[in-house]
Each structure stands twice: as C-alpha cells, then as structure tokens.
Amino acid sequence: MPAGLDRVIEEALGMAPVRSRPLAGGCVGDVIQLSMPDGARLVAKFGDAGAQMDLEGWMLRYLRDHSDLPVPRVLFEADRLLIMEHLPSRGGITADAQRHGAELLAALHGVTQSKFGLEKDTLIGGLHQPNPLTKSWLEFFRDQRLMYMGAQAVSVGRLPTDIMARIETLCGKLDQWISEPSAPSLIHGDMWSGNVLCAAGRITGLIDPAIYYADPEIELAFSTLFSTFGDAFFDRYSELRPLTDGFFEERRDLYNLYPLLVHVRLFGGSYVQSVDATLARYGF
C-alpha cells in the first residue's frame, strides 16, 4: 500500500485496515483488498490526481439507485480514491452465469428515459465519454461515440487520418443499418469479462461501469467483442427481450466500432487493423 494511504482510508472510514493485498484490474488506478478490524473486506481503488474515482463512484450509485444490477456499495469516493464493498468472485463465466447475466441485463435494459445520453458525462477506460441528452439514437451514436472517439484517437496519433475519413463517410450512411430503438435503455457500458464477477454459477457483481442510456444492442455487441458472453447468454436474453432481426448479421460489428475506437485511443496497435477490417466489411 502506498505510504499514507492507510491514513487516508482511516480518515475516510474511521478505522484503518489491518491488512491489504493487491487485486488484478484497474485501468486508471491500482486496486487493493482491505481487511478491516471489524472483519469486513473492502476494495480500494486509487490513482493519480484527475483519476475521477468520484465519477466512478457516482456511476455505481446511479446503478444501485435505478436498477437491481449487483454492483458494489460505495463507502467513500474522491478524485483519487474509491472505497467499496468487496464482492465474491470465484471461477469463470459458466453457462449458468451467462444465463443469470442475461436476466440481469434484460432487466437493466428495461430501465428507460426519454432521451439518449445521461445527465452528466461519464468515463470508459478512464477516457472522457460525452453524454449530451439527445432525442435521436442515430445522431448520438454518430456524433458522441464514433466521431468523438475517432477524433480522440487521431489527436494522439493512434488512428491514421485516412481511416478517420472512412469513419466519417460511414457515419453519413448509418441509417442504412441502424433504426431508432423504441426507447433509450440504461446500459452498463463496459461489458467485458474483467468487469463480470461470478461465483457458483451466478453473477455476483458488475464493476467499472461506463453508463448512459442507449440502444441496448450496443451493450449486447460489446459483450461478444472479447467473448464475454455466448450462446447461453443470448438464448436466455432473447427469451426475455427478443432481438430484432439482423443484429448479429448487420449491426453487431457496426456497434463494436465504438469499443474498438476506445481501444485504439488507449493502445493503438492491432486495434487499428480491427477498425480497418470492420470499415471494409461495410464497404468503406
């Protein structure tokens, strides 16, 4: 534990941890498990100034207040430090866990509001994620997701300008594949396996959210990008919220351009080739 962090934790909680150990994860900060004098186990996530851990805490509170999604209870949040309850995690995402995940996300996607976006901007992978309230999903996805994140990737030299030009051309023709959904749905927003905690065939927690109101298909698409969920998930999800024809064949790869651009902005490398291949698949 960094020098002085135990004192900060004691000031925040009224007691100092008796033990700590590092945990995996933490795109924008380090993560440790804390053993407290009263026997409780907590998780502390800490980073440099500007890490906006308080915004992550706000997103977790929002999910607890607006849905039944299992997310950790936040005990303290500030720019550089987030303290939350520890949730059990033992084992991988089994078929039973996938079916449970489908039930959780189907219920989450049933939480709606009148406009796409959110009352405040959020984060994804530590990156700014703009959420201006917008009546049109196509306009929101075009301007606040593809165009915005593409421009961010260009600005740091990780996305070639000729590929950005192809993204702009695609954005002018999105209505060939995307229609307006019936209502904006609340999504977790960062549905890869590292954010899914499981134990005994159940989802025990979903962490590191990047929330906003969206077409829920963008969440479903993201869940396939790094093979978080598969057939067991989609079979159960479609029983609860039937998928519109063409999701897998036409829209999944299009929606996954956004998380791919996030990864290009963060890492560059092979993710640029993935964006290039996706654009080529749609004729651009």
Backbone bond lengths (Angstrom), bond angles and torsions (degrees), N, CA, C in turn:
res aa  C-N    CA-C-N  psi(-1)  N-CA   C-N-CA  omega(-1)  CA-C   N-CA-C  phi
1 M - - - 1.456 - - 1.531 108.72 -
2 P 1.341 118.13 133.29 1.461 119.92 179.63 1.524 111.77 -58.10
3 A 1.328 115.44 148.00 1.455 120.67 -179.61 1.522 110.46 -56.68
4 G 1.300 115.89 131.54 1.453 121.27 176.82 1.515 114.83 89.70
5 L 1.352 117.98 -14.15 1.460 118.86 -177.81 1.523 111.30 -67.59
6 D 1.339 117.20 -37.21 1.457 119.25 179.59 1.528 110.84 -61.59
7 R 1.337 115.80 -34.80 1.470 119.33 178.14 1.533 110.58 -67.63
8 V 1.341 116.27 -41.29 1.461 120.13 178.14 1.529 110.31 -62.58
9 I 1.336 116.33 -42.71 1.460 120.74 178.50 1.525 110.42 -62.82
10 E 1.337 116.92 -41.82 1.464 119.98 178.80 1.523 111.15 -62.58
11 E 1.327 116.94 -39.56 1.461 120.07 178.34 1.521 110.94 -66.53
12 A 1.341 116.68 -34.94 1.466 120.81 -178.13 1.523 112.12 -74.70
13 L 1.342 117.05 -37.95 1.461 121.24 -171.39 1.521 114.18 -109.75
14 G 1.311 117.00 -12.61 1.453 119.68 -177.65 1.508 113.70 84.44
15 M 1.308 118.04 5.80 1.469 122.90 176.49 1.517 108.86 -155.88
16 A 1.315 116.58 149.73 1.460 121.56 179.92 1.520 109.88 -96.29
17 P 1.326 118.32 147.22 1.464 119.99 176.48 1.523 110.76 -67.11
18 V 1.336 115.39 147.94 1.465 119.58 176.85 1.527 111.01 -91.12
19 R 1.326 117.27 -24.48 1.466 122.10 176.95 1.521 108.77 -147.78
20 S 1.326 115.95 159.36 1.461 121.42 173.86 1.524 108.47 -149.38
21 R 1.307 114.92 152.47 1.470 119.71 174.79 1.515 108.67 -148.73
22 P 1.331 117.91 148.02 1.465 120.37 -178.10 1.520 111.90 -71.03
23 L 1.324 115.90 148.41 1.454 123.33 173.28 1.516 108.95 -119.27
24 A 1.334 116.10 155.92 1.461 120.48 177.13 1.511 109.50 -71.98
25 G 1.333 115.20 157.08 1.459 120.67 175.21 1.507 111.30 104.92
26 G 1.322 114.44 -173.03 1.445 120.00 178.91 1.513 112.78 94.42
27 C 1.348 117.16 79.47 1.461 121.22 179.97 1.525 111.11 -67.10
28 V 1.338 117.25 -34.24 1.458 120.55 -175.93 1.527 111.80 -114.75
29 G 1.317 118.16 8.65 1.453 120.58 179.50 1.507 110.87 -172.25
30 D 1.321 115.76 174.87 1.459 122.34 176.53 1.524 109.85 -90.30
31 V 1.323 116.25 151.85 1.459 121.57 -176.86 1.525 108.82 -126.10
32 I 1.328 117.15 131.54 1.457 121.53 177.43 1.526 109.80 -133.31
33 Q 1.323 114.79 149.87 1.469 120.59 171.92 1.516 108.70 -94.47
34 L 1.331 114.92 135.74 1.452 121.30 -178.56 1.525 110.01 -111.89
35 S 1.327 116.61 134.14 1.465 121.50 169.90 1.524 107.12 -103.05
36 M 1.336 116.12 122.48 1.456 120.99 -173.79 1.527 111.42 -99.46
37 P 1.327 118.19 159.74 1.464 120.79 -178.48 1.519 114.07 -58.91
38 D 1.334 117.77 -28.29 1.466 120.41 -179.38 1.519 112.73 -85.21
39 G 1.345 117.64 5.82 1.457 122.18 179.23 1.513 114.55 93.10
40 A 1.316 117.52 -9.69 1.467 120.71 -179.93 1.526 110.39 -69.49
41 R 1.337 115.06 148.07 1.453 120.84 171.62 1.522 107.84 -111.01
42 L 1.316 116.18 129.33 1.455 122.30 -178.34 1.524 109.27 -125.59
43 V 1.315 115.57 168.71 1.463 122.24 175.61 1.520 107.95 -123.36
44 A 1.314 116.32 130.90 1.461 122.16 174.63 1.518 109.12 -114.87
45 K 1.311 115.90 133.41 1.453 122.78 177.36 1.522 106.47 -121.04
46 F 1.313 117.46 125.92 1.463 119.81 -174.41 1.523 109.86 -138.92
47 G 1.326 114.98 150.82 1.453 120.16 -177.71 1.507 111.54 -152.16
48 D 1.325 115.88 -168.70 1.450 121.89 180.00 1.526 110.37 -78.60
49 A 1.322 115.67 169.45 1.461 120.39 175.88 1.524 109.63 -56.30
50 G 1.325 116.29 136.50 1.453 121.10 -177.31 1.515 113.86 89.08
51 A 1.342 118.13 5.33 1.469 120.75 -179.83 1.524 112.60 -69.22
52 Q 1.323 117.10 -21.18 1.471 123.43 177.56 1.528 112.88 59.11
53 M 1.318 115.36 42.34 1.459 119.71 174.66 1.534 111.15 -61.37
54 D 1.328 116.00 -27.38 1.460 118.94 178.18 1.516 111.62 -65.94
55 L 1.339 117.25 -31.20 1.462 120.17 176.80 1.524 110.74 -71.33
56 E 1.333 117.29 -37.73 1.462 119.67 174.28 1.524 110.30 -62.33
57 G 1.337 116.32 -41.77 1.462 119.86 176.40 1.516 111.85 -60.73
58 W 1.330 116.60 -40.91 1.469 120.41 177.85 1.522 110.85 -61.10
59 M 1.343 117.44 -42.12 1.464 120.50 -179.74 1.526 110.97 -64.09
60 L 1.332 117.24 -41.22 1.465 119.87 177.72 1.528 110.68 -63.18
61 R 1.322 116.83 -42.52 1.467 120.25 177.51 1.529 110.62 -63.11
62 Y 1.320 116.71 -39.43 1.468 120.41 179.71 1.524 110.11 -60.88
63 L 1.319 116.82 -45.11 1.462 119.90 179.60 1.522 111.21 -63.85
64 R 1.329 118.22 -40.55 1.463 120.87 178.09 1.523 111.22 -65.01
65 D 1.327 117.17 -36.25 1.461 121.16 -177.03 1.526 113.19 -78.47
66 H 1.340 117.34 -27.48 1.461 120.84 -172.16 1.519 114.01 -112.49
67 S 1.330 118.37 -1.50 1.462 120.17 -177.45 1.519 109.33 -153.85
68 D 1.337 114.72 175.87 1.464 121.58 175.23 1.529 111.25 -102.99
69 L 1.318 117.34 15.52 1.457 120.43 179.30 1.531 110.02 -61.74
70 P 1.334 118.35 134.44 1.467 119.50 179.09 1.527 110.39 -75.84
71 V 1.305 115.80 104.98 1.465 121.85 176.32 1.522 108.01 -127.66
72 P 1.317 118.23 154.02 1.466 119.64 -177.60 1.528 112.33 -66.51
73 R 1.320 115.51 143.29 1.466 121.56 175.27 1.518 109.08 -73.08
74 V 1.316 116.11 130.48 1.464 121.64 -178.40 1.529 109.45 -86.90
75 L 1.334 115.97 128.07 1.460 121.55 178.94 1.520 112.69 -101.74
76 F 1.314 116.51 -27.66 1.463 120.71 179.62 1.511 108.20 -160.46
77 E 1.346 116.72 139.87 1.449 119.51 173.76 1.518 110.03 -142.91
78 A 1.317 115.02 139.38 1.460 124.02 173.84 1.522 106.66 -149.75
79 D 1.316 116.86 175.52 1.461 120.48 -176.04 1.523 112.23 -53.39
80 R 1.339 117.49 -42.94 1.462 120.82 -172.97 1.517 114.18 -104.75
81 L 1.338 118.10 -3.58 1.471 119.79 -173.47 1.513 110.95 -146.12
82 L 1.337 114.80 132.41 1.457 122.95 174.32 1.525 107.73 -128.02
83 I 1.329 116.73 127.07 1.468 121.42 177.42 1.517 107.71 -119.26
84 M 1.318 116.78 130.08 1.458 121.36 -176.57 1.517 109.84 -145.21
85 E 1.323 114.87 167.30 1.454 119.00 178.67 1.517 110.37 -67.76
86 H 1.322 115.23 152.40 1.461 121.84 176.30 1.515 108.84 -87.76
87 L 1.338 116.55 131.33 1.459 121.51 177.33 1.526 109.22 -109.46
88 P 1.327 118.28 140.77 1.471 120.29 -177.81 1.518 112.02 -65.95
89 S 1.310 115.60 144.76 1.464 121.71 177.48 1.516 108.39 -149.25
90 R 1.337 115.29 108.68 1.461 121.02 -178.67 1.523 108.40 -140.39
91 G 1.307 116.55 107.83 1.455 119.62 177.08 1.515 112.61 100.45
92 G 1.334 114.50 171.94 1.454 121.61 -175.16 1.515 113.17 -89.29
93 I 1.338 114.25 -172.23 1.463 121.47 -177.49 1.540 107.72 -88.49
94 T 1.314 116.18 87.70 1.459 122.16 -179.13 1.527 110.37 -72.81
95 A 1.336 115.53 173.50 1.468 119.92 177.36 1.526 110.77 -59.78
96 D 1.345 117.40 -40.77 1.466 119.85 177.58 1.525 111.12 -62.83
97 A 1.326 116.56 -41.69 1.461 120.11 178.36 1.525 110.84 -64.90
98 Q 1.319 117.12 -36.66 1.465 119.92 177.33 1.525 110.77 -63.10
99 R 1.315 116.41 -42.72 1.470 118.95 179.22 1.531 110.72 -64.40
100 H 1.331 116.43 -39.51 1.461 119.43 175.77 1.528 110.13 -64.31
101 G 1.324 116.67 -41.96 1.457 120.13 177.11 1.516 112.62 -59.96
102 A 1.316 116.55 -36.85 1.470 120.37 177.69 1.525 110.44 -63.07
103 E 1.311 116.91 -41.19 1.464 120.33 178.80 1.526 111.08 -65.13
104 L 1.332 115.98 -41.01 1.462 119.89 179.68 1.524 111.37 -65.35
105 L 1.326 116.73 -45.79 1.465 118.77 -177.18 1.520 112.01 -73.23
106 A 1.323 117.42 -33.98 1.467 118.98 175.44 1.524 110.35 -60.41
107 A 1.340 116.70 -41.34 1.465 120.02 177.85 1.526 110.70 -67.34
108 L 1.334 117.62 -42.88 1.458 120.94 178.17 1.522 110.89 -58.53
109 H 1.322 116.61 -43.58 1.460 120.71 -177.40 1.530 112.14 -71.22
110 G 1.316 115.87 -11.38 1.467 119.60 173.29 1.514 113.24 -81.24
111 V 1.343 117.38 -6.72 1.469 121.97 175.68 1.524 107.27 -85.98
112 T 1.316 118.17 119.18 1.459 121.08 -172.34 1.529 111.76 -129.87
113 Q 1.311 114.65 164.92 1.457 122.08 170.06 1.527 107.34 -143.87
114 S 1.322 117.55 -177.06 1.468 120.55 -170.71 1.518 113.92 -84.04
115 K 1.359 118.16 -19.08 1.462 119.98 -176.72 1.522 110.25 -134.36
116 F 1.320 114.49 156.54 1.455 121.66 176.01 1.528 109.34 -80.40
117 G 1.343 115.83 152.06 1.449 120.41 -175.84 1.512 110.77 104.77
118 L 1.317 117.04 -147.16 1.459 121.17 -176.22 1.519 108.26 -164.06
119 E 1.311 116.15 166.95 1.463 120.64 -178.68 1.516 112.69 -69.07
120 K 1.331 118.03 -17.22 1.458 120.98 174.75 1.521 109.32 -146.88
121 D 1.321 116.30 160.28 1.456 121.07 176.11 1.525 109.35 -70.72
122 T 1.332 115.77 154.16 1.457 120.83 -178.77 1.525 110.00 -126.43
123 L 1.314 116.36 -161.77 1.456 123.11 -178.48 1.516 109.70 -131.01
124 I 1.326 116.14 150.85 1.456 121.52 168.23 1.521 107.04 -138.49
125 G 1.336 115.91 119.89 1.455 119.95 -176.72 1.514 113.16 58.26
126 G 1.321 117.17 29.70 1.452 121.54 -177.82 1.514 114.52 83.72
127 L 1.338 117.62 -5.15 1.462 122.08 -179.92 1.522 110.74 -91.99
128 H 1.324 115.21 147.33 1.461 120.78 175.95 1.524 109.71 -61.55
129 Q 1.334 115.95 135.26 1.470 121.95 179.04 1.532 108.04 -127.05
130 P 1.347 117.87 102.78 1.468 120.48 -176.51 1.522 112.05 -72.93
131 N 1.331 115.85 139.86 1.465 120.77 -176.10 1.531 113.13 -133.95
132 P 1.322 119.62 46.75 1.469 118.21 179.74 1.526 110.41 -60.75
133 L 1.313 116.06 135.12 1.459 120.02 -178.75 1.528 109.50 -63.81
134 T 1.339 115.41 126.31 1.462 121.99 -169.64 1.525 108.81 -139.60
135 K 1.324 117.24 136.17 1.468 119.44 -178.78 1.521 112.67 -77.19
136 S 1.332 117.99 -29.03 1.467 121.75 -176.81 1.520 111.08 -100.58
137 W 1.333 116.18 124.20 1.458 119.96 175.63 1.519 111.00 -66.03
138 L 1.310 117.77 -42.04 1.457 120.55 -178.78 1.528 109.98 -59.47
139 E 1.334 116.47 -43.53 1.462 120.38 178.62 1.530 110.92 -64.75
140 F 1.327 116.75 -42.56 1.462 120.70 -179.58 1.522 110.92 -63.97
141 F 1.328 117.62 -49.59 1.456 121.50 -178.37 1.530 110.67 -62.57
142 R 1.313 116.20 -39.88 1.468 120.65 179.80 1.529 111.73 -64.68
143 D 1.339 116.05 -53.70 1.465 120.29 -169.74 1.531 113.79 -85.38
144 Q 1.348 117.34 -40.24 1.467 120.64 -172.62 1.519 113.41 -95.48
145 R 1.317 117.09 -9.59 1.449 119.76 179.17 1.541 110.76 -116.82
146 L 1.318 118.63 -68.90 1.464 119.58 -175.28 1.520 112.21 -68.79
147 M 1.323 118.11 -53.93 1.461 120.47 -177.05 1.529 111.26 -66.14
148 Y 1.320 116.30 -42.89 1.461 118.81 -178.49 1.526 111.54 -63.50
149 M 1.335 117.21 -53.33 1.462 118.88 -174.75 1.526 111.06 -70.98
150 G 1.323 117.71 -32.12 1.462 119.46 174.26 1.517 111.43 -61.00
151 A 1.335 116.15 -44.52 1.467 120.19 179.06 1.521 111.39 -64.10
152 Q 1.336 117.07 -37.37 1.453 120.38 176.97 1.531 111.05 -63.08
153 A 1.330 116.39 -41.10 1.463 119.98 179.73 1.526 111.52 -67.31
154 V 1.333 117.02 -36.31 1.467 120.80 175.96 1.523 110.10 -65.37
155 S 1.336 116.70 -40.62 1.470 120.81 -173.66 1.523 112.93 -63.80
156 V 1.345 117.31 -25.65 1.470 119.87 178.59 1.526 111.69 -102.02
157 G 1.336 116.71 9.43 1.454 120.97 174.34 1.509 115.62 78.25
158 R 1.341 117.34 19.68 1.464 119.34 -177.65 1.528 112.97 -103.38
159 L 1.325 118.32 -12.39 1.462 121.45 177.32 1.523 108.39 -122.99
160 P 1.340 118.18 120.85 1.469 120.81 178.97 1.528 111.57 -60.58
161 T 1.314 116.51 145.88 1.463 120.56 -177.64 1.528 112.38 -65.21
162 D 1.331 117.97 -28.75 1.456 118.55 179.23 1.530 111.32 -69.60
163 I 1.336 117.28 -32.55 1.465 119.82 175.73 1.523 109.54 -71.42
164 M 1.325 117.44 -37.60 1.462 119.99 176.32 1.524 110.51 -61.90
165 A 1.317 117.83 -37.30 1.466 120.94 177.78 1.528 110.50 -63.02
166 R 1.325 117.35 -36.89 1.465 120.95 177.60 1.531 110.66 -68.79
167 I 1.338 116.81 -36.77 1.462 120.07 175.70 1.523 110.00 -62.05
168 E 1.324 117.34 -42.59 1.464 121.30 179.04 1.529 110.69 -61.23
169 T 1.324 117.32 -40.57 1.465 120.26 178.48 1.527 110.29 -65.09
170 L 1.332 116.94 -44.49 1.465 120.82 176.12 1.527 110.55 -57.62
171 C 1.328 116.95 -43.63 1.462 121.15 -176.81 1.528 111.94 -61.43
172 G 1.317 117.20 -26.86 1.460 120.04 177.42 1.514 113.57 -76.48
173 K 1.348 116.82 -7.54 1.463 120.61 -176.45 1.521 112.72 -128.44
174 L 1.326 117.74 19.86 1.461 121.04 -177.00 1.516 113.01 -59.85
175 D 1.336 116.71 -28.56 1.473 118.86 -177.46 1.518 112.58 -67.34
176 Q 1.334 118.20 -7.21 1.463 120.25 173.43 1.528 111.49 -69.95
177 W 1.334 116.78 -24.04 1.463 120.77 -175.87 1.523 113.51 -121.63
178 I 1.320 117.43 -27.81 1.462 121.45 -172.17 1.521 111.01 -111.00
179 S 1.321 115.70 132.12 1.463 122.51 173.47 1.524 108.69 -113.85
180 E 1.308 116.47 164.37 1.460 120.11 178.75 1.528 109.91 -72.85
181 P 1.330 118.29 127.77 1.468 120.60 176.83 1.516 111.16 -70.37
182 S 1.326 116.14 167.20 1.469 120.45 -176.08 1.521 111.94 -66.26
183 A 1.336 117.52 -32.11 1.469 121.23 179.82 1.522 108.99 -161.13
184 P 1.325 117.92 151.00 1.477 120.69 173.81 1.528 110.17 -69.71
185 S 1.324 116.12 127.78 1.468 122.42 -178.12 1.517 110.95 -108.33
186 L 1.330 115.82 143.80 1.459 120.82 174.86 1.525 109.02 -70.60
187 I 1.327 116.94 131.31 1.462 121.26 177.88 1.528 109.96 -125.64
188 H 1.328 115.42 154.44 1.457 121.67 173.69 1.513 109.66 -67.92
189 G 1.334 117.15 -46.06 1.448 122.03 169.68 1.512 117.30 96.68
190 D 1.331 119.20 -11.98 1.469 120.52 -178.81 1.525 108.78 -144.48
191 M 1.326 114.53 66.27 1.454 121.28 -167.70 1.534 111.70 -92.05
192 W 1.339 115.27 69.97 1.460 118.85 170.90 1.533 108.18 -115.08
193 S 1.323 116.78 165.11 1.461 120.66 -167.46 1.519 113.17 -61.69
194 G 1.326 118.76 -30.18 1.448 120.74 179.81 1.514 113.79 -64.67
195 N 1.323 117.11 -16.94 1.458 121.82 179.38 1.524 112.74 -100.26
196 V 1.341 117.00 6.00 1.465 122.13 -178.14 1.532 108.54 -112.58
197 L 1.317 117.16 116.19 1.463 122.52 178.39 1.527 108.95 -100.21
198 C 1.327 116.47 134.78 1.472 121.43 -175.68 1.518 110.45 -134.20
199 A 1.324 114.84 153.64 1.457 122.19 171.12 1.515 108.21 -159.26
200 A 1.324 116.58 132.80 1.468 122.29 175.64 1.522 113.10 53.38
201 G 1.327 115.90 42.61 1.458 119.99 175.56 1.521 115.14 74.46
202 R 1.328 117.58 17.17 1.461 121.95 179.03 1.524 109.47 -129.23
203 I 1.310 115.82 153.82 1.456 120.74 171.36 1.526 107.39 -82.38
204 T 1.312 117.12 118.37 1.465 120.73 -179.38 1.522 112.21 -94.19
205 G 1.322 116.92 -19.03 1.453 119.00 179.69 1.513 112.19 -172.53
206 L 1.313 115.64 150.64 1.459 123.11 171.12 1.529 106.29 -122.45
207 I 1.322 116.42 123.71 1.454 121.31 -172.01 1.529 110.80 -119.17
208 D 1.328 116.31 176.75 1.467 124.13 176.62 1.530 112.46 49.37
209 P 1.325 118.64 57.37 1.459 120.08 -177.55 1.527 112.74 -73.02
210 A 1.341 113.99 162.45 1.470 122.31 175.05 1.531 106.78 -138.47
211 I 1.320 116.76 59.71 1.465 122.14 -161.52 1.521 114.06 -73.30
212 Y 1.321 114.59 152.98 1.451 125.44 166.11 1.522 106.55 -174.20
213 Y 1.319 117.16 176.08 1.465 121.89 177.14 1.524 108.04 -98.43
214 A 1.333 116.34 130.28 1.459 122.10 -167.59 1.517 110.51 -150.15
215 D 1.323 115.69 178.47 1.459 120.46 162.21 1.531 105.89 -71.42
216 P 1.337 119.41 121.18 1.458 119.98 -176.51 1.523 113.79 -59.67
217 E 1.336 117.42 -16.95 1.466 119.21 178.39 1.529 111.94 -61.62
218 I 1.333 118.01 -26.85 1.466 118.50 179.77 1.529 110.16 -68.36
219 E 1.321 117.57 -31.54 1.467 121.94 175.23 1.523 110.50 -71.37
220 L 1.324 116.58 -44.03 1.460 120.43 179.48 1.522 110.54 -61.82
221 A 1.330 116.41 -41.17 1.459 120.10 178.25 1.522 111.02 -61.43
222 F 1.335 116.59 -47.94 1.460 121.13 -179.06 1.518 111.03 -58.25
223 S 1.331 117.53 -34.62 1.468 120.53 -177.95 1.524 112.49 -66.76
224 T 1.336 117.22 -14.67 1.467 120.58 177.89 1.518 112.55 -99.92
225 L 1.332 118.25 -14.97 1.469 121.21 -171.51 1.516 111.59 -60.95
226 F 1.337 116.70 -43.57 1.464 121.70 178.83 1.530 110.98 -114.92
227 S 1.340 115.37 26.71 1.465 123.04 174.62 1.523 112.98 60.05
228 T 1.340 116.41 39.60 1.463 119.94 175.44 1.520 110.14 -65.33
229 F 1.335 116.48 -50.88 1.461 122.42 -179.14 1.520 109.68 -123.62
230 G 1.343 114.37 157.11 1.461 120.41 -179.69 1.509 111.54 -138.28
231 D 1.344 115.97 -143.57 1.461 121.01 -171.68 1.523 112.94 -59.90
232 A 1.331 117.31 -41.62 1.467 119.17 -177.92 1.524 110.87 -60.16
233 F 1.320 116.50 -40.74 1.463 120.71 177.21 1.529 110.97 -63.42
234 F 1.322 116.91 -51.56 1.463 119.84 -172.78 1.525 112.24 -70.71
235 D 1.317 117.47 -31.90 1.466 119.07 175.47 1.528 110.33 -61.17
236 R 1.332 116.54 -44.99 1.468 119.44 -179.33 1.528 111.77 -73.38
237 Y 1.310 117.35 -42.10 1.469 120.33 -179.45 1.532 110.39 -59.62
238 S 1.323 116.77 -43.57 1.464 119.93 -176.97 1.524 112.38 -68.57
239 E 1.329 117.49 -21.88 1.462 120.43 172.62 1.530 110.79 -68.24
240 L 1.321 115.95 -33.60 1.459 121.39 -176.05 1.527 112.61 -92.12
241 R 1.325 116.20 -38.25 1.465 122.72 178.97 1.524 107.17 -138.64
242 P 1.332 117.51 90.65 1.469 120.12 -175.43 1.524 112.42 -54.70
243 L 1.316 115.63 137.64 1.454 121.29 179.33 1.529 110.12 -78.94
244 T 1.306 115.64 143.96 1.460 120.96 175.21 1.520 109.20 -76.16
245 D 1.324 116.61 140.91 1.465 121.43 -179.79 1.528 110.78 -52.35
246 G 1.326 114.99 139.23 1.454 120.84 174.98 1.512 115.10 95.44
247 F 1.327 117.99 -0.89 1.473 118.53 -178.32 1.525 111.15 -59.71
248 F 1.316 117.72 -55.66 1.460 120.20 -177.02 1.532 111.50 -69.02
249 E 1.330 116.23 -37.89 1.458 120.20 -173.40 1.527 112.50 -78.71
250 E 1.343 118.30 -34.47 1.462 120.51 -169.77 1.529 114.54 -119.05
251 R 1.332 117.91 -40.31 1.471 118.83 -167.05 1.526 114.46 -104.27
252 R 1.319 117.60 -22.62 1.466 119.03 -175.32 1.526 111.54 -57.98
253 D 1.330 117.72 -52.15 1.460 119.92 -177.53 1.520 111.59 -66.32
254 L 1.325 116.55 -32.74 1.457 120.14 177.90 1.522 110.73 -64.04
255 Y 1.337 116.72 -45.57 1.460 119.77 178.15 1.522 112.31 -66.85
256 N 1.310 117.53 -30.05 1.464 119.78 -179.73 1.526 112.99 -75.55
257 L 1.328 116.98 -5.46 1.459 118.52 171.45 1.529 110.94 -59.78
258 Y 1.346 116.90 -34.03 1.465 117.73 -178.33 1.529 112.42 -65.64
259 P 1.339 120.55 -55.21 1.465 117.84 177.18 1.526 113.11 -61.81
260 L 1.324 117.40 -30.47 1.463 118.53 175.60 1.527 110.84 -64.12
261 L 1.328 117.32 -40.93 1.462 120.19 178.42 1.528 111.11 -67.45
262 V 1.338 116.91 -34.39 1.467 119.81 173.57 1.529 109.39 -58.89
263 H 1.321 117.20 -44.31 1.461 120.88 -179.23 1.526 111.38 -70.47
264 V 1.324 117.46 -33.48 1.460 119.17 174.04 1.527 109.71 -62.91
265 R 1.327 116.66 -46.43 1.476 120.06 179.21 1.527 110.99 -59.71
266 L 1.321 118.15 -38.37 1.459 121.53 -177.84 1.527 112.97 -79.93
267 F 1.342 116.92 -40.92 1.459 120.07 -167.06 1.525 114.91 -126.81
268 G 1.331 118.82 -24.07 1.458 120.70 -174.86 1.520 110.98 66.28
269 G 1.316 116.40 -134.08 1.459 122.35 173.01 1.515 114.16 58.73
270 S 1.341 115.22 -136.43 1.467 120.90 -172.88 1.526 112.51 -66.13
271 Y 1.330 117.51 -18.54 1.462 118.86 178.67 1.528 111.18 -65.02
272 V 1.319 117.12 -27.81 1.471 120.01 175.90 1.525 109.66 -63.33
273 Q 1.332 116.47 -42.33 1.467 119.95 178.10 1.532 111.18 -64.25
274 S 1.331 117.01 -34.62 1.466 119.78 177.90 1.520 110.91 -66.18
275 V 1.324 117.89 -41.01 1.463 121.16 175.65 1.527 110.28 -62.56
276 D 1.321 116.42 -45.13 1.464 121.56 179.23 1.525 110.60 -58.01
277 A 1.340 116.94 -45.12 1.458 121.07 -178.69 1.537 111.46 -65.31
278 T 1.333 116.49 -39.02 1.455 120.05 179.07 1.519 110.80 -65.24
279 L 1.305 117.15 -45.52 1.473 120.34 177.66 1.524 111.11 -59.10
280 A 1.330 116.81 -42.29 1.464 120.92 179.52 1.523 110.18 -62.87
281 R 1.318 116.43 -36.99 1.470 119.91 -179.47 1.525 111.72 -62.27
282 Y 1.334 116.48 -31.76 1.458 120.24 178.40 1.522 113.09 -94.18
283 G 1.319 115.93 8.89 1.464 119.99 173.29 1.511 114.43 88.79
284 F 1.343 118.29 22.79 1.466 120.92 -177.26 1.547 110.74 -124.57
